[in-house]
């Protein structure tokens, strides 16, 4: 591929949807009313994670689909954690553009891909919640990428969305900057529930973009359970291995 062609494709990828019309966010061909064309949707099947080969508690590899050895020894607080895709190109590129390059319009494509194959819940969720950002990180980024996904998913599932700041988050170093063995300590005690009545006896569905160690979702699930949540499920767009 010529360098000029590659640069043109990369430039087009990061242009806002308004300049593309109804075009696929990956290949830029016309895609009707959908965010991705049928061809690209089919191509992404190789990145979709099979829940039957994943631990239902951490979304890690499990050939049997049963809880992995680590989760059997030390069960996490969440009842279920499902990851739709592996965090690899081109989806990792889309997420980077979504979070850091001003392409917050890509939330529709990401939510569409998640909703194509929703998890099977032990008990249906009755409340959707985005993993919150700290006030400092929210001001720096300008939006909560998980909240846009949660809004789209809550609307599709016809479920209420927990309002932003119903659960707040203290500012700490970004998890991505820390080694795995320090991430659980970094998030310990960072979430605060404003009113336990918002989550008491509810089956809460947490939405996030990427999970790596699971420390953040685990700490948030633990906080919600202490506030009286009946169960906490996690559903993320991608899992970084």
C-alpha positions as CSV (number, residue, x, y, z in Angstrom):
1,X,0.0,0.0,0.0
2,X,1.4,3.4,-0.9
3,X,2.1,5.7,2.0
4,X,-0.2,8.4,0.6
5,X,-3.1,5.9,0.5
6,X,-2.4,4.7,4.1
7,X,-2.2,8.3,5.3
8,X,-5.5,9.1,3.6
9,X,-7.2,6.1,5.2
10,X,-5.9,7.0,8.7
11,X,-7.0,10.6,8.2
12,X,-10.5,9.5,7.2
13,X,-10.7,7.2,10.2
14,X,-10.4,10.0,12.6
15,X,-12.8,12.4,10.8
16,X,-16.2,13.0,12.6
17,X,-19.2,11.1,11.4
18,X,-20.9,14.3,10.2
19,X,-18.2,14.6,7.4
20,X,-18.6,10.9,6.4
21,X,-22.4,10.6,6.2
22,X,-23.7,7.1,6.6
23,X,-20.4,5.4,6.1
24,X,-18.7,2.5,7.9
25,X,-16.4,3.8,10.6
26,X,-13.7,1.2,9.6
27,X,-13.7,0.9,5.8
28,X,-15.7,4.1,5.0
29,X,-18.0,2.4,2.5
30,X,-21.7,3.2,2.6
31,X,-23.3,1.3,5.5
32,X,-26.9,2.3,5.3
33,X,-28.2,3.3,8.8
34,X,-25.6,1.3,10.6
35,X,-22.2,2.4,12.1
36,X,-20.4,-0.5,10.4
37,X,-21.1,-2.2,7.1
38,X,-22.0,-5.9,6.9
39,X,-18.5,-6.8,5.6
40,X,-16.6,-5.2,8.5
41,X,-19.1,-6.5,11.0
42,X,-18.4,-10.0,9.7
43,X,-14.7,-9.5,9.7
44,X,-14.7,-8.6,13.4
45,X,-16.1,-12.0,14.4
46,X,-12.5,-13.2,14.8
47,X,-12.1,-10.7,17.6
48,X,-15.4,-11.4,19.4
49,X,-14.8,-13.4,22.6
50,X,-16.7,-16.6,23.1
51,X,-18.3,-16.6,26.6
52,X,-18.2,-20.4,26.5
53,X,-14.4,-20.3,26.6
54,X,-14.2,-17.5,29.1
55,X,-14.3,-17.3,32.9
56,X,-17.7,-15.8,33.8
57,X,-16.2,-13.9,36.7
58,X,-13.2,-12.2,35.2
59,X,-13.6,-12.8,31.4
60,X,-10.2,-14.5,31.3
61,X,-9.5,-17.6,29.4
62,X,-11.2,-20.8,30.6
63,X,-11.5,-23.7,28.2
64,X,-14.5,-25.1,30.1
65,X,-16.4,-21.8,30.5
66,X,-16.3,-22.3,34.3
67,X,-14.6,-20.0,36.8
68,X,-10.9,-20.0,36.3
69,X,-8.5,-21.2,39.0
70,X,-7.8,-17.7,40.3
71,X,-11.4,-16.8,40.6
72,X,-12.2,-20.1,42.4
73,X,-9.4,-19.4,44.9
74,X,-10.4,-15.8,45.3
75,X,-13.9,-15.0,43.9
76,X,-14.3,-11.4,42.7
77,X,-17.2,-9.3,44.0
78,X,-19.0,-9.1,40.7
79,X,-21.5,-11.9,39.8
80,X,-20.5,-11.8,36.1
81,X,-18.0,-10.0,33.9
82,X,-18.4,-10.3,30.1
83,X,-16.1,-8.8,27.5
84,X,-17.4,-8.5,24.0
85,X,-14.1,-8.4,22.1
86,X,-10.3,-8.8,22.4
87,X,-8.4,-5.6,22.6
88,X,-6.6,-5.8,19.3
89,X,-6.5,-3.7,16.1
90,X,-8.6,-2.4,14.5
91,X,-10.9,-2.2,17.5
92,X,-8.1,-1.0,19.8
93,X,-7.5,1.8,17.2
94,X,-11.2,2.7,17.3
95,X,-11.1,2.9,21.1
96,X,-8.0,5.1,21.1
97,X,-9.7,7.5,18.6
98,X,-12.9,7.4,20.7
99,X,-11.2,8.3,24.0
100,X,-8.2,10.5,23.0
101,X,-8.7,11.9,19.4
102,X,-12.0,13.6,19.7
103,X,-14.1,10.9,18.1
104,X,-16.7,10.6,20.8
105,X,-19.3,10.0,18.1
106,X,-17.9,6.4,17.8
107,X,-19.9,5.4,20.9
108,X,-22.7,4.4,18.6
109,X,-20.6,1.9,16.7
110,X,-19.1,0.5,19.8
111,X,-22.5,0.1,21.5
112,X,-23.9,-1.5,18.4
113,X,-21.2,-4.1,18.4
114,X,-21.7,-4.9,22.0
115,X,-25.5,-5.2,21.6
116,X,-25.2,-7.6,18.7
117,X,-24.5,-10.4,21.2
118,X,-25.5,-9.4,24.7
119,X,-24.6,-11.7,27.6
120,X,-26.9,-14.1,29.3
121,X,-27.6,-12.7,32.8
122,X,-28.3,-15.0,35.8
123,X,-31.0,-12.5,36.7
124,X,-31.9,-9.7,34.3
125,X,-30.3,-6.3,35.3
126,X,-32.7,-3.6,36.4
127,X,-30.3,-0.7,36.4
128,X,-27.4,0.4,34.1
129,X,-24.4,2.3,35.4
130,X,-21.2,3.7,33.7
131,X,-17.9,3.2,35.5
132,X,-17.3,6.8,36.7
133,X,-14.3,9.0,36.1
134,X,-12.7,11.3,38.7
135,X,-13.7,14.9,38.3
136,X,-10.1,15.8,37.3
137,X,-10.0,13.2,34.5
138,X,-13.5,14.1,33.3
139,X,-12.5,17.7,32.9
140,X,-9.3,16.7,31.1
141,X,-11.0,14.3,28.7
142,X,-14.2,16.3,28.3
143,X,-16.5,13.3,28.5
144,X,-16.9,9.9,30.1
145,X,-16.4,7.3,27.4
146,X,-18.2,4.7,29.5
147,X,-21.2,6.9,30.1
148,X,-21.9,7.3,26.4
149,X,-21.8,3.6,26.0
150,X,-24.0,3.1,29.0
151,X,-26.6,5.6,27.8
152,X,-26.9,3.8,24.4
153,X,-27.1,0.3,26.1
154,X,-29.6,1.5,28.7
155,X,-31.8,2.9,25.9
156,X,-31.7,-0.3,23.9
157,X,-32.4,-2.5,26.9
158,X,-35.1,-0.1,28.1
159,X,-33.5,0.1,31.5
160,X,-33.0,3.2,33.8
161,X,-29.5,4.7,33.9
162,X,-27.9,5.7,37.2
163,X,-27.3,9.4,36.9
164,X,-23.7,10.6,36.8
165,X,-22.2,11.5,40.2
166,X,-24.6,9.1,42.0
167,X,-21.3,7.3,42.5
168,X,-18.2,9.4,42.6
169,X,-14.6,8.5,42.1
170,X,-11.5,9.9,43.8
171,X,-8.6,10.9,41.6
172,X,-5.7,8.4,41.5
173,X,-3.0,7.6,38.9
174,X,-4.4,6.0,35.7
175,X,-4.5,2.2,36.0
176,X,-2.9,1.9,32.6
177,X,0.3,3.5,34.0
178,X,0.7,1.0,36.7
179,X,1.9,-2.6,36.8
180,X,-0.8,-5.2,37.4
181,X,0.3,-6.0,41.0
182,X,-0.3,-2.3,42.0
183,X,-3.7,-1.8,40.4
184,X,-5.8,-3.3,43.1
185,X,-4.2,-1.1,45.8
186,X,-4.5,2.0,43.5
187,X,-8.3,1.7,43.3
188,X,-9.0,0.6,46.9
189,X,-11.6,2.9,48.4
190,X,-11.9,5.3,45.5
191,X,-15.7,5.0,44.9
192,X,-18.4,6.6,47.1
193,X,-22.1,6.0,46.7
194,X,-24.1,9.2,47.3
195,X,-27.3,7.4,48.3
196,X,-27.6,3.7,49.0
197,X,-31.2,3.8,48.1
198,X,-30.2,4.2,44.4
199,X,-28.8,0.7,44.3
200,X,-30.3,-1.2,47.2
201,X,-31.7,-4.6,46.1
202,X,-30.9,-3.7,42.5
203,X,-29.2,-5.9,39.9
204,X,-26.7,-3.3,38.6
205,X,-25.1,-3.6,35.1
206,X,-21.7,-1.8,35.0
207,X,-20.6,-0.6,31.5
208,X,-16.9,0.1,30.7
209,X,-14.8,0.3,27.6
210,X,-11.8,-1.9,28.5
211,X,-10.9,-4.3,31.3
212,X,-7.4,-5.4,32.0
213,X,-6.8,-6.6,35.5
214,X,-10.4,-6.2,36.6
215,X,-9.4,-4.2,39.6
216,X,-11.5,-1.1,38.9
217,X,-14.7,-3.1,38.2
218,X,-14.0,-5.3,41.2
219,X,-13.7,-2.3,43.5
220,X,-16.8,-0.7,42.1
221,X,-18.8,-3.9,42.5
222,X,-17.6,-4.2,46.1
223,X,-18.6,-0.7,46.8
224,X,-22.1,-1.2,45.3
225,X,-22.6,-4.4,47.2
226,X,-21.7,-2.7,50.5
227,X,-24.4,-0.1,49.6
228,X,-26.9,-2.9,49.3
229,X,-26.9,-3.9,45.6
230,X,-28.3,-7.4,45.1
231,X,-25.8,-8.3,42.3
232,X,-23.4,-6.5,40.1
233,X,-22.6,-7.5,36.5
234,X,-19.9,-6.1,34.4
235,X,-20.1,-5.7,30.6
236,X,-17.1,-4.2,28.7
237,X,-16.4,-3.6,25.1
238,X,-12.9,-5.2,25.1
239,X,-10.5,-7.2,27.3
240,X,-6.8,-6.6,27.1
241,X,-5.0,-9.9,27.7
